[in-house]
Amino acid sequence: MSKLQTLIQQYVSLSYDELLAFARRSYRDLYEELNHPGRSRESMGDSILMLMAACMGADGKLSPEEHRFIGDLLETRESYEDTLRRIRSLSAKECRRRADTLADSLPSAQKASLISLCLCFMAADGTVTEEEVEFIQKLMA
């Protein structure tokens, strides 16, 4: 088993609460990069939704667990339909490009936080698809 597969399996094996704790820590680590002067909490949420759209675009699905995870991470209670509509309003291809550009621009510690945040979201439903693995590999490159 490759190192990446081992890492992914470790994330999938975590409990929901552990994934959420790791995601919150990763989010805090990325805060400085994603938070620009004058940005509101809502725009920070939009940045995270862009990342989640990029992750979701990898396999094209938003599971109920992933929806719950977004709500818990952002501390919002948006309906599944509203969250899905907001994510689908974003171009998955453009979000993946922006996430990759962001990953390439980050120092290694923040890049690791970005990848961890994505892995937490992807593992929230207990599986990481082949398409999602390919997306993570692209972020790591």
N, C-alpha and C positions, 0 to 999 in steps of 0.2 A: 504494500500500500504506500502511495506517495505521501510526502510530508503534508501536502495540501489536503489530500483525502483524510489523513489522520486529524488534521486541524478541523476540518469540516465536521467530522464525526464527533469530535469533542464538543463543538457547538450544538450539534443536534442532540447530544446526550444531556445537555444542561436543562434544568427545569425552566419553566416560563419565568419565574421570579429571578433566577440567575441570569437569564438572557436579558431581561429588562434592566437589571443592575449593571451588567456589562454595557448595554446600549446607552444607558444614562451616563456612565463614565466616559464612554467614547464620545458622546454628544458634548459633554463638558470639555473634553480635550479638543474638540473641533470648534468650539464656540468662538474662539478668537478669529479663526479663519473664516467662519461663516457669518460672524457678526461684524457688520460694518457700521460706522457712525450713522446714527439716525435710523437704523433698522429696528423695526418693532418686533415684538414677540411673534406676531402673525407672519412677518416676513421670514423670521427664523424657521417657523413651522413650514413655510413654503419651501425653504431650502431643504429641509428634511424630506418633505413630500417629493421634491425633485429627485432626491437620492432614492426614496422608496419607489418612485415611478421607474427609475432606472433599474432597480432590483426587480420590480414586478415585471417590467418589460422584458426581462430575461426569459421568463416563462409565460408571461401574459396573463397571469392569474393573481387575484387577491383573495386569499383564503380568509375565512372569518377570524382565524387566529392572528393573521397578519394585520387585519383591520383593528382588532382589539389591541395589538401591540402598538400600532401607530397612535391610537387614542391614549393608551397608557403612557407612552413615551412623551407625547406632546401635551398630555393632561387635558384632552378634549373629549367630548362625547358626541362627535359627529356621527350621523347614521352611516351604515355600510354603504348605502346608495350614494350619499353625498360625498363620502371619501372616495369611492370608486369613480364618481363623475369628475371630481377634482383631479385625481390622478390621470384619468383617461383624457382630460383636457390638455394634459401635457404630452408632448411628443416623446414617446418612449425612446425613440432613436436619438433625439436631441438630448434627452436627459442622460442617456448612457454616454453620449459624447461629452457632455458637461461634467459628468461624474469622473470620467477618465481624465479630462483636462485638469480637474481639481486634484485628483490623485497624483498626477504628474507634477503638479506645482507644489505639493506639500513636502515638508521635511519628513524624514522617515517615520518619526514617532507619530505625527499626525496622520500620515498615510496609513499606518497600522490601525489607528483609531477609526479612520474612514472604512477600512476593510472590515474591522470588527463590527462596526455599526451595521454594515450591510449584511454580514454573516448572521448577526443576531436577528435581524428582520427576516432573513430567508429561513432561518432555523425555527422561527416561532411556530410554524405549523408542523414541525417534527420531520421535515424533509428538506433536502436541498437538491434541486433538479440538475441535470447535466447542463442545461442552458444557464442556470445560475452559477454553476462552477466555472463555466467559460467566462462569464462576466467578471467573476472574482479574479480569474487568471489575468484578464485584460487590465483590471485595476492594479494588479501586482506588478505588471510588466513595466 
